[in-house]
Amino acid sequence: MILINKLDKILKLIIYMNNITKDNIADYIHNEFGLSKKDCNEIVINLIEHIIVGLQKDKIVKIHNFGTFKLKHKNSRIGRNPKNNVEFTISPRNVISFSASKKLMVFINDFKN
């Protein structure tokens, strides 16, 4: 239960900040749990690395009560410059999508500014 309350505080931090950095997250962990700054930075970096490796390996990463990251392939297609209507080919590429969990959506929708 304590960890869930801490997660709620992290989510509120994310909501209040337009841009959040790895250092912001590490500072929050440091202040809440009293771990060393170095350990907190390593935790954040390792978490991000695990998400990247999971996407590369399995093309999907689920974080319970937070959401799901999915790696999707987009084929090449014809695009158009809206300023001058000149058509060009958009190259094939991989994109990452994120779907929030139901619990995160409830939290966001119940959140009062």
Helices and strands as residue ranges (DSSP letters): H 2-16, H 22-33, H 37-58, E 60-63, E 67-74, E 77-80, E 87-90, E 93-100, H 102-110
